[in-house]
Amino acid sequence: MAKPPRSEFRLFWTVYTFVFVRFSLSFFLLHLTKLDSIFREVR
């Protein structure tokens, strides 16, 4: 398999990192709201 050009590789990693960070951030926020509601129920 031929190696992709440097710029393409960098673009791929930038997009991949952006999507990963975005997903983990939304996932984290979702859990934060869930925990918040649970804590409210406990009190």
mmCIF file of the N, C-alpha and C atoms, coordinates in Angstrom:
data_MODEL
# 
_entry.id   MODEL 
# 
loop_
_atom_site.group_PDB 
_atom_site.id 
_atom_site.type_symbol 
_atom_site.label_atom_id 
_atom_site.label_alt_id 
_atom_site.label_comp_id 
_atom_site.label_asym_id 
_atom_site.label_entity_id 
_atom_site.label_seq_id 
_atom_site.pdbx_PDB_ins_code 
_atom_site.Cartn_x 
_atom_site.Cartn_y 
_atom_site.Cartn_z 
_atom_site.occupancy 
_atom_site.B_iso_or_equiv 
_atom_site.pdbx_formal_charge 
_atom_site.auth_seq_id 
_atom_site.auth_comp_id 
_atom_site.auth_asym_id 
_atom_site.auth_atom_id 
_atom_site.pdbx_PDB_model_num 
ATOM 1   N N  . MET A 1 1  ? 0.840   -1.209 0.000  1.00 0.00 ? 1  MET A N  1 
ATOM 2   C CA . MET A 1 1  ? 0.000   0.000  0.000  1.00 0.00 ? 1  MET A CA 1 
ATOM 3   C C  . MET A 1 1  ? 0.872   1.254  0.000  1.00 0.00 ? 1  MET A C  1 
ATOM 4   N N  . ALA A 1 2  ? 0.513   2.204  -0.816 1.00 0.00 ? 2  ALA A N  1 
ATOM 5   C CA . ALA A 1 2  ? 1.296   3.443  -0.896 1.00 0.00 ? 2  ALA A CA 1 
ATOM 6   C C  . ALA A 1 2  ? 0.967   4.348  0.285  1.00 0.00 ? 2  ALA A C  1 
ATOM 7   N N  . LYS A 1 3  ? 1.991   5.019  0.751  1.00 0.00 ? 3  LYS A N  1 
ATOM 8   C CA . LYS A 1 3  ? 1.781   5.925  1.895  1.00 0.00 ? 3  LYS A CA 1 
ATOM 9   C C  . LYS A 1 3  ? 1.072   7.189  1.428  1.00 0.00 ? 3  LYS A C  1 
ATOM 10  N N  . PRO A 1 4  ? 0.088   7.671  2.168  1.00 0.00 ? 4  PRO A N  1 
ATOM 11  C CA . PRO A 1 4  ? -0.619  8.896  1.769  1.00 0.00 ? 4  PRO A CA 1 
ATOM 12  C C  . PRO A 1 4  ? 0.281   10.110 1.934  1.00 0.00 ? 4  PRO A C  1 
ATOM 13  N N  . PRO A 1 5  ? 0.033   11.165 1.164  1.00 0.00 ? 5  PRO A N  1 
ATOM 14  C CA . PRO A 1 5  ? 0.844   12.390 1.298  1.00 0.00 ? 5  PRO A CA 1 
ATOM 15  C C  . PRO A 1 5  ? 0.780   12.953 2.715  1.00 0.00 ? 5  PRO A C  1 
ATOM 16  N N  . ARG A 1 6  ? 1.798   13.673 3.074  1.00 0.00 ? 6  ARG A N  1 
ATOM 17  C CA . ARG A 1 6  ? 1.901   14.211 4.434  1.00 0.00 ? 6  ARG A CA 1 
ATOM 18  C C  . ARG A 1 6  ? 0.695   15.095 4.783  1.00 0.00 ? 6  ARG A C  1 
ATOM 19  N N  . SER A 1 7  ? 0.325   15.978 3.878  1.00 0.00 ? 7  SER A N  1 
ATOM 20  C CA . SER A 1 7  ? -0.779  16.906 4.159  1.00 0.00 ? 7  SER A CA 1 
ATOM 21  C C  . SER A 1 7  ? -2.084  16.138 4.375  1.00 0.00 ? 7  SER A C  1 
ATOM 22  N N  . GLU A 1 8  ? -2.319  15.117 3.559  1.00 0.00 ? 8  GLU A N  1 
ATOM 23  C CA . GLU A 1 8  ? -3.540  14.320 3.711  1.00 0.00 ? 8  GLU A CA 1 
ATOM 24  C C  . GLU A 1 8  ? -3.549  13.624 5.066  1.00 0.00 ? 8  GLU A C  1 
ATOM 25  N N  . PHE A 1 9  ? -2.410  13.094 5.452  1.00 0.00 ? 9  PHE A N  1 
ATOM 26  C CA . PHE A 1 9  ? -2.301  12.396 6.736  1.00 0.00 ? 9  PHE A CA 1 
ATOM 27  C C  . PHE A 1 9  ? -2.602  13.347 7.888  1.00 0.00 ? 9  PHE A C  1 
ATOM 28  N N  . ARG A 1 10 ? -2.040  14.561 7.793  1.00 0.00 ? 10 ARG A N  1 
ATOM 29  C CA . ARG A 1 10 ? -2.267  15.544 8.856  1.00 0.00 ? 10 ARG A CA 1 
ATOM 30  C C  . ARG A 1 10 ? -3.731  15.951 8.912  1.00 0.00 ? 10 ARG A C  1 
ATOM 31  N N  . LEU A 1 11 ? -4.329  16.115 7.739  1.00 0.00 ? 11 LEU A N  1 
ATOM 32  C CA . LEU A 1 11 ? -5.742  16.490 7.684  1.00 0.00 ? 11 LEU A CA 1 
ATOM 33  C C  . LEU A 1 11 ? -6.593  15.408 8.332  1.00 0.00 ? 11 LEU A C  1 
ATOM 34  N N  . PHE A 1 12 ? -6.271  14.148 8.010  1.00 0.00 ? 12 PHE A N  1 
ATOM 35  C CA . PHE A 1 12 ? -7.010  13.021 8.572  1.00 0.00 ? 12 PHE A CA 1 
ATOM 36  C C  . PHE A 1 12 ? -6.917  13.025 10.088 1.00 0.00 ? 12 PHE A C  1 
ATOM 37  N N  . TRP A 1 13 ? -5.713  13.227 10.625 1.00 0.00 ? 13 TRP A N  1 
ATOM 38  C CA . TRP A 1 13 ? -5.537  13.218 12.083 1.00 0.00 ? 13 TRP A CA 1 
ATOM 39  C C  . TRP A 1 13 ? -6.246  14.397 12.743 1.00 0.00 ? 13 TRP A C  1 
ATOM 40  N N  . THR A 1 14 ? -6.238  15.555 12.052 1.00 0.00 ? 14 THR A N  1 
ATOM 41  C CA . THR A 1 14 ? -6.922  16.727 12.608 1.00 0.00 ? 14 THR A CA 1 
ATOM 42  C C  . THR A 1 14 ? -8.417  16.468 12.725 1.00 0.00 ? 14 THR A C  1 
ATOM 43  N N  . VAL A 1 15 ? -8.994  15.918 11.656 1.00 0.00 ? 15 VAL A N  1 
ATOM 44  C CA . VAL A 1 15 ? -10.433 15.624 11.654 1.00 0.00 ? 15 VAL A CA 1 
ATOM 45  C C  . VAL A 1 15 ? -10.748 14.563 12.697 1.00 0.00 ? 15 VAL A C  1 
ATOM 46  N N  . TYR A 1 16 ? -9.920  13.515 12.747 1.00 0.00 ? 16 TYR A N  1 
ATOM 47  C CA . TYR A 1 16 ? -10.140 12.415 13.687 1.00 0.00 ? 16 TYR A CA 1 
ATOM 48  C C  . TYR A 1 16 ? -10.098 12.920 15.128 1.00 0.00 ? 16 TYR A C  1 
ATOM 49  N N  . THR A 1 17 ? -9.083  13.734 15.429 1.00 0.00 ? 17 THR A N  1 
ATOM 50  C CA . THR A 1 17 ? -8.948  14.269 16.784 1.00 0.00 ? 17 THR A CA 1 
ATOM 51  C C  . THR A 1 17 ? -10.139 15.162 17.133 1.00 0.00 ? 17 THR A C  1 
ATOM 52  N N  . PHE A 1 18 ? -10.541 15.998 16.160 1.00 0.00 ? 18 PHE A N  1 
ATOM 53  C CA . PHE A 1 18 ? -11.659 16.914 16.390 1.00 0.00 ? 18 PHE A CA 1 
ATOM 54  C C  . PHE A 1 18 ? -12.933 16.133 16.708 1.00 0.00 ? 18 PHE A C  1 
ATOM 55  N N  . VAL A 1 19 ? -13.208 15.101 15.911 1.00 0.00 ? 19 VAL A N  1 
ATOM 56  C CA . VAL A 1 19 ? -14.414 14.290 16.112 1.00 0.00 ? 19 VAL A CA 1 
ATOM 57  C C  . VAL A 1 19 ? -14.352 13.579 17.459 1.00 0.00 ? 19 VAL A C  1 
ATOM 58  N N  . PHE A 1 20 ? -13.171 13.038 17.782 1.00 0.00 ? 20 PHE A N  1 
ATOM 59  C CA . PHE A 1 20 ? -13.015 12.307 19.044 1.00 0.00 ? 20 PHE A CA 1 
ATOM 60  C C  . PHE A 1 20 ? -13.246 13.230 20.242 1.00 0.00 ? 20 PHE A C  1 
ATOM 61  N N  . VAL A 1 21 ? -12.638 14.415 20.193 1.00 0.00 ? 21 VAL A N  1 
ATOM 62  C CA . VAL A 1 21 ? -12.794 15.375 21.296 1.00 0.00 ? 21 VAL A CA 1 
ATOM 63  C C  . VAL A 1 21 ? -14.255 15.805 21.416 1.00 0.00 ? 21 VAL A C  1 
ATOM 64  N N  . ARG A 1 22 ? -14.870 16.060 20.259 1.00 0.00 ? 22 ARG A N  1 
ATOM 65  C CA . ARG A 1 22 ? -16.263 16.493 20.254 1.00 0.00 ? 22 ARG A CA 1 
ATOM 66  C C  . ARG A 1 22 ? -17.163 15.419 20.871 1.00 0.00 ? 22 ARG A C  1 
ATOM 67  N N  . PHE A 1 23 ? -16.923 14.167 20.496 1.00 0.00 ? 23 PHE A N  1 
ATOM 68  C CA . PHE A 1 23 ? -17.740 13.058 20.985 1.00 0.00 ? 23 PHE A CA 1 
ATOM 69  C C  . PHE A 1 23 ? -17.557 12.875 22.488 1.00 0.00 ? 23 PHE A C  1 
ATOM 70  N N  . SER A 1 24 ? -16.306 12.883 22.939 1.00 0.00 ? 24 SER A N  1 
ATOM 71  C CA . SER A 1 24 ? -16.045 12.677 24.365 1.00 0.00 ? 24 SER A CA 1 
ATOM 72  C C  . SER A 1 24 ? -16.615 13.835 25.186 1.00 0.00 ? 24 SER A C  1 
ATOM 73  N N  . LEU A 1 25 ? -16.569 15.040 24.611 1.00 0.00 ? 25 LEU A N  1 
ATOM 74  C CA . LEU A 1 25 ? -17.093 16.204 25.323 1.00 0.00 ? 25 LEU A CA 1 
ATOM 75  C C  . LEU A 1 25 ? -18.604 16.081 25.501 1.00 0.00 ? 25 LEU A C  1 
ATOM 76  N N  . SER A 1 26 ? -19.304 15.720 24.428 1.00 0.00 ? 26 SER A N  1 
ATOM 77  C CA . SER A 1 26 ? -20.762 15.569 24.514 1.00 0.00 ? 26 SER A CA 1 
ATOM 78  C C  . SER A 1 26 ? -21.125 14.422 25.459 1.00 0.00 ? 26 SER A C  1 
ATOM 79  N N  . PHE A 1 27 ? -20.343 13.343 25.396 1.00 0.00 ? 27 PHE A N  1 
ATOM 80  C CA . PHE A 1 27 ? -20.570 12.192 26.271 1.00 0.00 ? 27 PHE A CA 1 
ATOM 81  C C  . PHE A 1 27 ? -20.401 12.604 27.732 1.00 0.00 ? 27 PHE A C  1 
ATOM 82  N N  . PHE A 1 28 ? -19.340 13.382 27.996 1.00 0.00 ? 28 PHE A N  1 
ATOM 83  C CA . PHE A 1 28 ? -19.048 13.848 29.353 1.00 0.00 ? 28 PHE A CA 1 
ATOM 84  C C  . PHE A 1 28 ? -20.165 14.758 29.863 1.00 0.00 ? 28 PHE A C  1 
ATOM 85  N N  . LEU A 1 29 ? -20.633 15.665 28.998 1.00 0.00 ? 29 LEU A N  1 
ATOM 86  C CA . LEU A 1 29 ? -21.708 16.580 29.388 1.00 0.00 ? 29 LEU A CA 1 
ATOM 87  C C  . LEU A 1 29 ? -22.989 15.809 29.667 1.00 0.00 ? 29 LEU A C  1 
ATOM 88  N N  . LEU A 1 30 ? -23.245 14.791 28.859 1.00 0.00 ? 30 LEU A N  1 
ATOM 89  C CA . LEU A 1 30 ? -24.445 13.969 29.045 1.00 0.00 ? 30 LEU A CA 1 
ATOM 90  C C  . LEU A 1 30 ? -24.408 13.310 30.421 1.00 0.00 ? 30 LEU A C  1 
ATOM 91  N N  . HIS A 1 31 ? -23.257 12.761 30.784 1.00 0.00 ? 31 HIS A N  1 
ATOM 92  C CA . HIS A 1 31 ? -23.120 12.103 32.080 1.00 0.00 ? 31 HIS A CA 1 
ATOM 93  C C  . HIS A 1 31 ? -23.198 13.112 33.218 1.00 0.00 ? 31 HIS A C  1 
ATOM 94  N N  . LEU A 1 32 ? -22.685 14.309 32.975 1.00 0.00 ? 32 LEU A N  1 
ATOM 95  C CA . LEU A 1 32 ? -22.744 15.346 34.007 1.00 0.00 ? 32 LEU A CA 1 
ATOM 96  C C  . LEU A 1 32 ? -24.195 15.674 34.330 1.00 0.00 ? 32 LEU A C  1 
ATOM 97  N N  . THR A 1 33 ? -25.025 15.818 33.307 1.00 0.00 ? 33 THR A N  1 
ATOM 98  C CA . THR A 1 33 ? -26.434 16.138 33.542 1.00 0.00 ? 33 THR A CA 1 
ATOM 99  C C  . THR A 1 33 ? -27.129 14.979 34.242 1.00 0.00 ? 33 THR A C  1 
ATOM 100 N N  . LYS A 1 34 ? -26.771 13.760 33.867 1.00 0.00 ? 34 LYS A N  1 
ATOM 101 C CA . LYS A 1 34 ? -27.368 12.582 34.508 1.00 0.00 ? 34 LYS A CA 1 
ATOM 102 C C  . LYS A 1 34 ? -26.999 12.542 35.988 1.00 0.00 ? 34 LYS A C  1 
ATOM 103 N N  . LEU A 1 35 ? -25.717 12.776 36.280 1.00 0.00 ? 35 LEU A N  1 
ATOM 104 C CA . LEU A 1 35 ? -25.266 12.760 37.673 1.00 0.00 ? 35 LEU A CA 1 
ATOM 105 C C  . LEU A 1 35 ? -25.945 13.872 38.457 1.00 0.00 ? 35 LEU A C  1 
ATOM 106 N N  . ASP A 1 36 ? -26.108 15.025 37.812 1.00 0.00 ? 36 ASP A N  1 
ATOM 107 C CA . ASP A 1 36 ? -26.745 16.164 38.467 1.00 0.00 ? 36 ASP A CA 1 
ATOM 108 C C  . ASP A 1 36 ? -28.176 15.814 38.868 1.00 0.00 ? 36 ASP A C  1 
ATOM 109 N N  . SER A 1 37 ? -28.905 15.174 37.959 1.00 0.00 ? 37 SER A N  1 
ATOM 110 C CA . SER A 1 37 ? -30.295 14.796 38.264 1.00 0.00 ? 37 SER A CA 1 
ATOM 111 C C  . SER A 1 37 ? -30.339 13.757 39.380 1.00 0.00 ? 37 SER A C  1 
ATOM 112 N N  . ILE A 1 38 ? -29.379 12.839 39.379 1.00 0.00 ? 38 ILE A N  1 
ATOM 113 C CA . ILE A 1 38 ? -29.328 11.803 40.421 1.00 0.00 ? 38 ILE A CA 1 
ATOM 114 C C  . ILE A 1 38 ? -29.068 12.452 41.783 1.00 0.00 ? 38 ILE A C  1 
ATOM 115 N N  . PHE A 1 39 ? -28.132 13.405 41.806 1.00 0.00 ? 39 PHE A N  1 
ATOM 116 C CA . PHE A 1 39 ? -27.816 14.076 43.068 1.00 0.00 ? 39 PHE A CA 1 
ATOM 117 C C  . PHE A 1 39 ? -29.027 14.856 43.577 1.00 0.00 ? 39 PHE A C  1 
ATOM 118 N N  . ARG A 1 40 ? -29.781 15.431 42.659 1.00 0.00 ? 40 ARG A N  1 
ATOM 119 C CA . ARG A 1 40 ? -30.963 16.197 43.068 1.00 0.00 ? 40 ARG A CA 1 
ATOM 120 C C  . ARG A 1 40 ? -32.004 15.268 43.675 1.00 0.00 ? 40 ARG A C  1 
ATOM 121 N N  . GLU A 1 41 ? -32.120 14.071 43.105 1.00 0.00 ? 41 GLU A N  1 
ATOM 122 C CA . GLU A 1 41 ? -33.095 13.111 43.626 1.00 0.00 ? 41 GLU A CA 1 
ATOM 123 C C  . GLU A 1 41 ? -32.694 12.639 45.020 1.00 0.00 ? 41 GLU A C  1 
ATOM 124 N N  . VAL A 1 42 ? -31.396 12.489 45.236 1.00 0.00 ? 42 VAL A N  1 
ATOM 125 C CA . VAL A 1 42 ? -30.908 12.001 46.530 1.00 0.00 ? 42 VAL A CA 1 
ATOM 126 C C  . VAL A 1 42 ? -31.192 13.029 47.621 1.00 0.00 ? 42 VAL A C  1 
ATOM 127 N N  . ARG A 1 43 ? -30.987 14.313 47.296 1.00 0.00 ? 43 ARG A N  1 
ATOM 128 C CA . ARG A 1 43 ? -31.188 15.340 48.317 1.00 0.00 ? 43 ARG A CA 1 
ATOM 129 C C  . ARG A 1 43 ? -32.643 15.486 48.706 1.00 0.00 ? 43 ARG A C  1 
# 
